[in-house]
Amino acid sequence: MKFSEYSYKRPDFDTYQKEYLTWVKQLASGTDFTEATAAVNHLNQLRSQIDTAMNLASIRYSIDTRDAFYEAEDNWWNEYLPHFESLDFQFYQALLNAPTLSQLKENYPETLFLFAESRVKLFDEKLIPLFQKENQLASAYSKLVASAQIDFEGELRTIPQMTPFSQSTDRTTRKAAQLAVTGFFVKHEDEFDEIYDEMVKVRHKIAQSLGFENYVAFADVKMNRWDYNRSMIETYRKEILEKVVPQTQALYMRQAKRNGLKHLQSYDLSLVYPSGNATPQGTPEELVAVAQQMYREMSAETGTFFDFMIDHDLLDLVSKPGKQTGGYCTYIADYESPFIFANFNGTSGDVDVLTHEAGHAFQCFESRWIKEPEIVFPNFESCEIHSMSMEFIAWPWMEPFFKEQTQKYKFAHLADALEFLPYGVLVDHFQQEVYEHPQWTPAQRKDCWRKLESQYCPERDYTEDENLSRGLYWFRQSHIFQDPFYYIDYTLAQVCAFQFWKRFHVDHDENAWADYLAICQVGGTKTFLELLEIAHLRSPFEAGALDDTIAAVASYLEQVSEDSLR
C-alpha cells in the first residue's frame, strides 16, 4: 500500500469518547490484573487510531497548505485535539491510580508512567479554549511562512528555494538574497509580532492556571526533562558560551581568510568555500537512489527500512508552492510507517535530510514493537541522537552524493555542527527570557534576541541589514513559535552525536554500530541518561564531557588542510 492509499477519516469524537471512557473505567476500578492489561492494551489501540488520523491530516496539509479539504481538517484538529488530550488525561489519571498499578509497572515500560505523571500536571479541561487558541496560532504561523513568494531574479520563490542564492559564490547575490528573505519578514512583521505576542500570553496563562510560576517551568515538565533540570541547562549553556564560542570564532576567521575577506558580513557566513559549497550531484530521484544503495550497504536493518520507505512512498522531499517549510519525520502508527517531509533545494542540506530525518525514521521503524503511542519516539533530546548520529554514520557513503567535493562536504558538515551549538543554546536562552518576562513588548523581545545573539553568535555582523540588526532573525525559527523549548535538545544530542562520530571515524570502534542500533530499538522506553548508558556515551552534563568532545572535533578540523578544501 502506498502512502496515497493510507485511509484518512475524521474520527467521530462522541463515539470515540464513549468507547474510550468505558475502558478507562475498567482500568480505574478493576482489581483483576488481566482486565487491567486488557484495558491498557485496548486504550493503546484507540489512541494509536487517533494518532494515525491526526498525523495523516497533518502530513497532507503540510504538503499543500492550499488544499481546502486538509486545511479544514487542520482547523478541526486544532479545535478537537485538546478534547482528545482531555481523554488521555483521564487515562493517565486512571493508570496512576489503578488498583493494579504495581503489577502494571512490572509489565509496561517505566517511561509510560513517567509520561503519565508529567501529563497530569499539564492539563485541565477548563483550559481547552486556551489549548485550541495555541494550536490555531501555530497553524497561522506555519501558513504565513508557507505563503512566502519572494520575487527574486525574475521568479517567485519560496523561502527554501532562496537557500542556493544565499550560498552563491557571488557576494552581491548573497547579500541580495538575504535582504530579499528579510524583506518578507519585514513586510509581515506586524503579523509575526501579533501571533507571537498572543502565543506568549496564552502560554503564560496556561502555565499559571496549572500552578506553575511561568511557562518555563511548565515547558520543562512538558519536555519530559526527567534526568535533569533548568539549573543544569543554564550551566550547560554557560559551558557552550565559554568553551565552544571561541572555537567557532576561530573557524569563522579561517573561513574569512579562505574566502579572501577581511571581515565576514552576515550574508557571507553561509558560503564556506570561495569555489562554492559542496552540492549534491544529481536529481532528487537520483539522490534517493543513492541513499537507498547506501542504506542497503550500511546494514541489513537499514536496508530493510529504506526499501520500506521507498516501496510505500513515504518521502515527500521537493520544495513547491504552498508547502510548509522545514523538514520532519513522523510516525503513522496504524500503518507502522515512518514518514519523511523535506524541502530539497539543491544544497548539501538535501543530503543532510536523507541522513538526519532517516535517522529518526529508522529509529521508529526499529521501535514498531512499542504499542504506547507516546513512547515510540523517545524524548526530543534523545531522539535527536539517532538523527544527528546517522548524519555521521553515513560519512563513508558521501562520495556518490558529492563526487570530488566529498572532503569539502565533510569539513563543512562537521564545522557546521560545531557552529550550531551556540545558536542552539541561544534559542533556549531567548525563550527562557521571553517567558520569564511575559509582559514584554515585541520591541523588547527583539532587543533581547539581538543582545543574546551578539554573545552566542558574535560572528553575525548585520551592519548591512538593518532589520536583522534590530533582532528579527528569530521570526524564521519555527520551533520558537510551534515547539517552544524544543531546541536545546538538538545541542544535547549533537554533543552525543559527536561521540558517535569519534567512535566511528577516529577510534574505529567495532561496537559503535551495535550501540547505535540498540538505542534505536528501545525507542522511548528509556530516559535520556538511561539511553546514554545503553549507547556507552557520556552525558553532556558530566564534568569534562564537553571538553573532550569539542577537543576531538576541533583537532580533526585543524588537521584538514586548506589545499584539500579548494
N, C-alpha and C positions, 0 to 999 in steps of 0.2 A: 504494500500500500504506500502510495506517495503522500507527501505532506498535504498536497492539494485535496486529497481524498479523506484526510482526517476530518471527522464529522464534528461540526460545532452546532450546538443547540443551546440557546439561552435557558438556564435552569428555571424551573418554577419554584420560587422561593418558599411559598406556603407549603407545597407538597414536600419539599426537601426538609423544611423545618420540622414538620410533623414527624417524619421518619427519624430524623436526627435526634430529636428530643426523647423519642421512645428508647433509643439505645443509650442515651446519656442517663436516663432514669434507671435503666438496668445496671449500668456501671456504678451509679451512685448508691443504689440501695441493695444490690446483691451481695450476699456473703459467700456465694459459691464462686470459686476461682474460675471454673470452666465458663460460667456465664459472664464473668467479668472480662475474660480474654476474648470471648465471642463479641462482646460489646465493643471493646477497643478495636478489634480487627475489622468489624463492620463499619465503625466510625472512620477508620483509616480509609476504607474503600470509598465511603461517601465523600470524605474530604478530598481524596485524590480526583474524584469526578469533578468537583468544583474547581480544583486547582487546574485540571486539564482544560475545562471550558474557559476559565479566565485567561490562561496562557495562550490558547488558540486565538481568542478575541484580541488580546494584546499584541501578539505577533503580527497578525494580519492588519491591524490598524497601524502598527509601526512601519510596516512595509509600504503602506499608502494611506497617509492621513487624509487624503481627499476622498476615500471610499466612504460613501454616505452610510452604507449598512454598518460597517465596523466603527465608524465614528459614533453612530447611535449606540452600538454595543459598548463602546468605551465609556460613553456617558452613563449607560445603565450600570456598568460595573463600578464606576466612581460613586454612584448612589447606593448600590447594594452591597459592595464589598464590606463596609462596616457592619452590615446586618449579618453577613456570614461570619465575620470576626466575632460578633456577639455570641453566635452559636459555639464557635471554637472556645471562647472564653468560658462558656458553661461546661464544655468538655474538659478543659484544663482544671476547672474547679472540682468537677466530679472525680477526675483522675487523682488529684492530690488528696482528696478526702475519701477515696474509696475504702470500704472496709477491708479490701484485699490488697491494699497498697503495698505492703511489704513483699507479698508474693509477686505482684506486678513488677516491682523494681528488680526482681531476680530474673525476669523473663523478657524485659524490654530495655532498650539502651538507656543508660543513665541520662544522656542529654535530652531525651524526651521529657523527663521530669524537670530538668533544669530549665528547659524551654518553657514548660508549663508554668513554673514558678515565676519566670520573667513576665510572661504574658498576663497573668492575673493581676500584676501590678500596673498594667498599662491600658486597662480598658474599663469603661463604664458606659452603659447603654445611653445615659443621658448625654454623652459626648458624641454620639453618632453624627449629628449635624456638623460638628467640627471636623470629624474624620472625612466626611463627604466633601466638605469645603476644601480640605487639604488635597484630596485626590483631584478635585476639579482644577485647582491651581497648578498642580503638577502637570496635568494634561494641557492646560493653557500655555505653560512654558514650552513644552515639547512641540506643540503645534506652532507656536510663534517662531521658534528656531527653525523648524522644518519648512516654514513658509519662505525662508530667505531665497531670493532670486537676485543675485548680485550681478549687475551689468559690468562685465569685465572683458576687455579686448573683443568687443562686438558680440558677446554671447551672454545669456543669462545663466548663472551658475549657482549651485548650492554651496553651502559652507565647506563640506568635504571636498567638493570639486575645485575649491580655491587652493587647496594644500599644495599641489605641484607648483603653483605660481609663487607661493611663499618660500619655496625651496629653490627657486630659479638661480642659475649662476649669474644672471644679470641683476645687479643691485637695484637698479631703477624699478625693475619688475617686482622684486621682493618688497620694496617699500610701497609700491602702488597696491600690491595685493594686500598687505597688512592694513593699509589705510582704507581699502575698499571693504574688508571684513569688519573693521572697527566701525566704519560708516553705517553698516547695517544695525549694529548695536546702539549707535548714537541715535539713529533715526527712530528706533523703538525704545529709547532709554526710559521714557516715562512708563511704558507698558511693563518693562522688566522691573523697574522700581516698584510699581504698584503691585505686581504679582508677588515679589519677594517680601515687600512690606506686609502684605496680608498674610503670607506664609508664616512669617516670624510671629505675628500677633496670634494667629490661630494655634501655632505650635506651643507658644508660651502659655496660652490659656489652657490647652490640653494638659500640659505638664503640671501647672499649678492646681488645676481641678483634681488631679490624681495624687496630690500631696507632695509633689517634687518642688524643690526650690526654684528650678528653672528647667528649660528644655535640655540643657547639657546633661543634667542628672538623669532625665527621662531617656535621652538617647543612649547613654551608656548601658542602661538596662535593656533597651530595645535592641542594641547591637550585640547583646549576649556576651558582654565582656566578663566572663566568668572567672578567668585566671588572673586578671589584672584590673587596675582602677585608673581613675583620671590623674591621680598624682604620679603614677608610673608613666603615663602617657606624657605628662608635662616634662618629666625628667628625660624621657626618650627624645622629645622634641629638642630639648636643650643640647643633648648629645649630638643630634644631627647638625644643629646650628654651629656648634663648636668644632666638630670633627670632620664633617662632610663638606660644609660650605667652603673651607679653604681648598679642599681637593677639587671641587667643581670650578672654583675660580681659576685654578691652575690650568684646568682643561680648556676653559674659555680663552685664556691668554694664549695657549697653544693653538687654538682654533683661529684666533685673530691673526697670529703670525703666519699660519699655514695659508690663510686666505689673503695675505698681503694687506691687512688692515691694521692701522694703529690702534683703533678702538672699535669695538662691536656696538652697533646700534641694535635695538630690539629686533628689527627685521633681518639682521644678519645672523641671529642665533640659530635659525633653522637650516642654514647652509653649512654643512660640516666640512666640505672639501671644495676647493676652487674649481675642480673639474666637474663638480656636481655630486650630489649624494648618490649613494648606491640605489639603483632602482631595479625592481624585478624584471626579468626578461621573459615576456610572454603575455598572452591574453589572459583574462580571468579564468577561462576554461583550461588553458594550458597550466596555469599556476595550480589549479585544483588537481589536475592530473599528476603534477609533480608531487604535490602534497600526499596524494593517495599512494604513490610509489614509496615516498619517504616513510609513511606510517606502516606500510607493509614490511619494509626492511627493518624498522625500529624494533618491533616485537610482534609476536603473534597476536597479543591483546590489542595493540594499537591498530594493526592491520584489520582485524575483525571490526573494530569500532569505526574506522573511517570508511570502510566499504559499506557499512550500515548507513552512515550519513549520506553517502553518495546515492545508494540504491533507493533511499526514501526521500530524496530531495530535501534534505534538512539543513541546507545552507542557502541563505539569501545574501549575496555579497556585494552586488554592484550598486553604486550610488545612483539615484534617479530622482526626478522632481516629486515632491510630496512625501518622500521617505524621511523618517526621522534620522537625525544624525547619530554618530557614535556606533558602538558595537556592543553586543552582549551575547551571552549564552543562557538559555533557559531549558527547562525540562518539562516535557509533556507526559505526565505520569501514566495515564491510562494506555498510552502507546509505547511506554518505556523508551521515549525518544528525546535525546538532546536536540536543541535547535540553535544554530549559529546565525546571527544577524550582523552585517557589517556594511561598510561603505567604501569599497575599493576606489582608489583614486590615482593609481599608477605610481605610488611611492612605496618605500620599504614597509610602511605600515600595513600594506596588503598581506605581506608575508607574516608580519607580527600577528595579525588577526588569525591566520591559519595555524599559528602555533599557540598563541595566548588563549583565544576562545576555544580552540580544540583541546587545550589542557583542561579547561572547565568541563567541556563536553565529555572528554574521556573519563574524567573522574565520576561524573554522574552515571555514565554508561556502565562503569565498573561497580557502581553502588545501586544498581537497579533492584537488588535484593531487599533494599530497605523500603518498607511499606509505609512508614510515617512520613508524610509529605514535607514536614518542616525540617527533617534532618537527612534528606537525600543529599543535599549540599551541606557542607559544614558551615560554620560561621564565616563571615567575609574575610577576616584576616587569615583564616585557614584555607579557604577555597582559592584565594589568590596565590597561595604557594603552588598549587597544581598548575595554574596557568602560567605564572612567571617562570617557574622551573622548566616547563615544557618548552618555552622560548629558547632556553639554553641547551636543553637536551637535544634539540633539533639542529644544533650548530653543525655537526658533521655532514648534514644534508643540504647545506645552504648553497653549494656551488651550482646545482641545477637551477636554482632560482636566480642567482646573481652572476653566474659565469665569472668573468675576470674581476668583477667588483666585490667578490666574496670577502676579502680581507677588509675592505672599506666598510662593508656592512657590519662585520663582527665588531670592529673597533667602535663604530658609531653606536651600535646596539648596546654594547657594554657601557660605554661612556654615557649614553642617554639614560640608561637605567640608574647609574650613579647620580647623574644630574637631576633625576626625577625626585630623589629623596627629599631635598629641601622644599621643593614645590609641594610635595605630598603632605608634609607636616604643616606647611603654610596654610593649606586649605583647612586643615583641622583647627589650627590656632585661630584663624579668622572666624570660623563658625563658633568656636567657644566664646570669643569676644562678642560676637553678634548676639548670641542667645543669653549671655550674661548681662547684656545691655539692650533688652528688647525695645526700649523706648527710643533708641537711636533713630535719627532721620536717615534717608538714603544717602545724603551727603556725608554723614558721619561714618556710615559703613564703608563708603568708598575711600575716605581718608584712612580708615583703619586698614583696609586692604593694602593701600599703597605703602603705608608705614611698614607693615609686616613683610610685604613683597620686597621692599628695599633691604630688609635684614636677611631674609632667607635666599633671595634671588637678586643680589646686588648687580648682577650682570645685565639686568633689564634696564637699559637706558632708553627712556621714552621721550627724549628731548625733541624728536621729530614726529611724535604722535601725541599731541596734547591731550587727547581724550583718554588714552591709556595712562597718561601721566597723572590723571586725576582719579584713577582707580576703577576703570571699567572692565578690566580683563576678566574678572571672575564671572561676568554675565555668561560667558561661554562654557563655564564649568558646570555641566548638567547635574552632577552629584549634589552641589550646594542647594539646588532647587528641589531635586526629585528624591535624593537619597541622603538626607542630612547625616553627617558624621561618618558616612561610608567613604573614607578616602585615606585616612592614616593607615587603614588596613592594607592598602597597596604597599605602603612603605615597609610595614612589618613583614609582609610576605616577601618583599623584594630582598630584604636582608637575609631571609631564609633561603630564597632562590639563589642568591649569590653563593651560599654554602653548597648548594647542589652544583652550581656552575664549577666551583672549585673541585668538588669531588669527581665530577665527570671529566673535566678538561685539564686540570692541573695535577690532581692526585691520582687520576685514573683508577678510582675506587671501584673494585669489582662488585661491591654491594650496593652501589648507588641506585641502579635501576630497581632492584628488589625493594629498596626502601621507598622509592617513589611510588612504585606500584602498590605497595602496602597501604600508603596513606590515601591513595585513590580508592582502594577497596573498602576502607572503613567509613568513607563518606563523613556524615555529620554525627556519627555515633561516639566521637571523642571530642574533648575540649581542645583548645589551641595548644596548650602546653603538653597535653597527652599525645597530640598528633606529632609534635616535635620530638617527643621521646620515641615514638614508633619509627620516625624517619631518621633518628640519630642526628638531629640538628640542635644547635644551641639557641636558646631563647634570645630574642633581640633585647630583652630586659636584663639579661645576665651580664654581670660586670665583665668587661673585656671583649664580649662577643662582637660588638660593633667595631672595636679597634682591629681585631684580627681579620674580620671580613673585609672591611674597607681597605686595609693594608694590602690584602691579596689582590683585590681588584685594581687598586692604584698601581701596584707593582707590574701587573700584566700590561696595563695601558702604557706605562712608562717605557716598557721594553719594545713596544711596537714602533718601528722606525717610521719617520715621516715619508721616506722614499717608498715604502710599501703601500702608502695610502694615496699616492698620486694617481 
